[in-house]
């Protein structure tokens, strides 16, 4: 007998976990299909001696390098940035840094304020109650009162340590008269909700064995399943199915053995990241109803991909600061150059986050940028820099362009034979001007903080953690894919919960906003459940 | 040689010779062979990263220890990036696994630390954030 769920969620990462917990706790019968498995924290490499070797292969952020069965290849030959992700319960939160900034009011009004891109159909105040709720669910460590933000609720936990480097850069910014603030992190500074606090090991981006860094496999899925949600792992969706009334009826999925199943549902929520969601919508094209892809009457599915141009500016002091330790995450942040200043020759700006620099292999075999040095000079370099540095990680706002897009590759497939996504993406001249300005200011920052030496790794290709914008939100079905409740204009029982819906990228790490939006979407579904159209 | 199958065996002596050019004794640091980096840790490194074995063997076949220099290594990057990466990764990993080397660079590994989560109250009370707060809000108001 075919079983039909109230809600089918595709993807068990940040947005899928948040939506599943909320819906299950409000009485919905939820099924989630996840192509990865539950993460096994005992297998995380950060406590092992081979940690720096593992992050170059089995624990690489690129699915193309990891090449695990649950990964799908992402063709990026025509992209300035390589898309990065992780496929498991918890999704890319397993390997994210854990910094937890909210968007700012101006981020949602860039057309009105700066004459570029588009405004969002929602405002900052629409997000605030969901930001506050998510902070409590996640267990965010931070300090209220940052003058870069409108006032909001206190964080549930105190900020993580500044560390020696954070303190020095904070003092440097005080000398310059520049903004700084302790970075809010989705990393516990004290025990919370049955989880242990951060131990400052500095390996956050290869999985937190302590469980101090939030990911939905810890923070949401145990509560969702306790409330009745069913999570099926090893389930790779290859098509969303449509019924005769133009409503989604569920999804076809393949198990480990390649056997196809059909999961029926009244409502389908896509939560597969901005590459995976666009891929699935395109894979769900059918000649009769939607030859160009599901929910794609606007032609915008897959377009307007944004990935945040990313630069690193590193500074080295002439003494040890244990630059390999600390949360990663960030100790401090600055929004000094975030808001638009028309005198700079570009609009919008960037947020910076101060982070550790890793162990010896990361020093001498840089994965992001930099030169290797061998021979006797190798020892000079190590003696001068190892353990003495910290890096400003700089995310610049990435304005949407329709030519930056996700399509289906005609040749490459995943391990089930399903077409792989192909990403075409170019960093714009505007972004290059924006990033060059930020890199110069970050160098000034580190010099003012006492660093004897600095280096810039500009617009690093291996940096596509932030995947946004391929199914944008908007009021007009002709120029957007989903409405302000993240419901597809074309398919009334199909929702997109992930960062595909972002209208613009802001200049901040997106996971905080992804989860707030997912909670809002789920909450509005609960509130409007009697009005929801479902298949017969 | 390491490993039983000759087609996948790494010539340890040859690798040690190359490693000593890449990491010689200098500036108070030992050479790779002085700390027996390859001899002690090669099996462990290739146990973790067996995918490096074949490109490493390729690099060893291509680079002659008798004429090997740092400049030749740089040139090899353009010739065969995968083999270059395998060689540099294996040599560096072996060297920095050595307890002697770790001790000399002051690196204990990524260790767990304890801290007082409420220590921030001290630097707040000391006024570290005061200049930031005193300058007032810097966020830009936006229409709803």
Contacts between the chains, C-beta under 8 A, distances in Angstrom:
chain1	res1	chain2	res2	distance
A	46	B	110	6.2
A	47	B	110	7.4
A	49	B	97	6.4
A	49	B	109	7.0
A	50	B	44	7.9
A	50	B	45	7.7
A	50	B	48	4.1
A	50	B	49	7.6
A	50	B	93	8.0
A	51	B	110	6.4
A	52	B	93	7.4
A	53	B	45	6.9
A	53	B	48	5.3
A	53	B	49	5.2
A	53	B	89	7.2
A	53	B	93	5.7
A	54	B	48	7.0
A	56	B	49	7.8
A	56	B	89	7.0
A	57	B	49	6.1
A	57	B	51	6.1
A	104	B	139	5.5
A	104	B	140	7.3
A	105	B	139	6.7
A	105	B	140	7.0
A	105	B	141	6.5
A	105	B	142	4.0
A	106	B	139	7.3
A	106	B	140	4.3
A	106	B	141	7.9
A	106	B	142	4.8
A	108	B	142	6.8
A	109	B	142	4.0
A	109	B	143	6.2
A	112	B	142	7.1
A	112	B	143	5.9
A	113	B	140	6.9
A	113	B	142	6.1
A	123	B	142	7.5
A	123	B	144	4.7
A	124	B	142	6.9
A	125	B	144	6.5
A	141	B	117	7.8
A	143	B	120	6.8
A	143	B	124	7.7
A	145	B	133	6.9
A	147	B	132	6.5
A	147	B	133	6.3
A	147	B	135	6.9
A	147	B	136	6.0
A	147	B	137	4.7
A	147	B	138	5.7
A	147	B	139	7.4
A	148	B	137	7.8
A	148	B	138	5.4
A	148	B	139	5.5
A	149	B	139	5.8
A	150	B	137	7.9
A	150	B	139	6.3
A	157	B	117	7.2
A	158	B	117	4.8
A	158	B	118	5.8
A	158	B	120	5.7
A	159	B	120	5.3
A	160	B	117	7.8
A	161	B	115	5.2
A	161	B	119	6.9
A	161	B	120	7.8
A	162	B	120	7.6
A	162	B	123	7.0
A	167	B	123	7.4
A	167	B	128	7.7
A	170	B	128	6.0
A	171	B	128	7.4
A	173	B	132	7.8
A	174	B	128	7.3
A	174	B	131	4.9
A	174	B	132	7.5
A	177	B	131	7.2
A	177	B	135	7.4
A	179	B	132	5.8
A	179	B	135	7.6
A	179	B	138	5.9
A	180	B	132	6.3
A	181	B	129	7.5
A	181	B	132	6.7
A	182	B	120	7.1
A	189	B	117	4.2
A	190	B	117	4.6
A	197	B	117	7.0
A	199	B	112	3.7
A	199	B	113	5.9
A	199	B	114	7.3
A	200	B	112	7.4
A	200	B	113	4.4
A	200	B	115	6.8
A	201	B	110	4.7
A	201	B	111	6.9
A	201	B	112	5.8
A	201	B	113	7.7
A	202	B	110	5.5
A	203	B	110	5.4
A	320	B	106	6.5
A	324	B	107	6.8
A	324	B	110	6.6
A	325	B	110	7.2
A	325	B	111	7.4
A	325	B	113	6.7
A	335	B	138	6.5
A	335	B	139	7.7
A	336	B	138	7.7
A	339	B	138	7.0
A	339	B	139	7.0
A	339	B	140	4.5
A	340	B	140	7.4
A	359	B	96	7.8
A	359	B	107	6.8
A	359	B	109	7.6
A	359	B	110	6.5
A	360	B	92	7.5
A	360	B	96	4.2
A	360	B	105	6.8
A	360	B	107	6.1
A	361	B	89	7.6
A	361	B	92	5.8
A	361	B	93	6.5
A	361	B	96	6.4
A	364	B	92	5.7
A	365	B	88	6.3
A	365	B	89	6.2
A	365	B	92	5.9
A	372	B	88	6.5
A	374	B	21	7.7
A	374	B	22	4.5
A	374	B	23	7.3
A	374	B	70	4.9
A	374	B	73	5.8
A	374	B	88	7.6
A	375	B	21	7.1
A	375	B	22	7.0
A	375	B	24	6.6
A	375	B	26	7.9
A	375	B	70	4.0
A	376	B	24	5.6
A	376	B	26	3.5
A	376	B	27	6.5
A	378	B	22	7.3
A	378	B	23	6.2
A	379	B	23	7.8
A	379	B	26	5.3
A	379	B	27	4.3
A	379	B	28	7.4
A	379	B	29	4.2
A	380	B	27	5.7
A	382	B	29	7.7
A	382	B	105	6.2
A	383	B	27	6.4
A	383	B	28	7.9
A	383	B	29	7.8
A	383	B	105	7.8
A	386	B	105	5.6
A	386	B	106	8.0
A	386	B	107	7.2
A	387	B	105	7.3
A	387	B	106	6.1
A	387	B	107	6.9
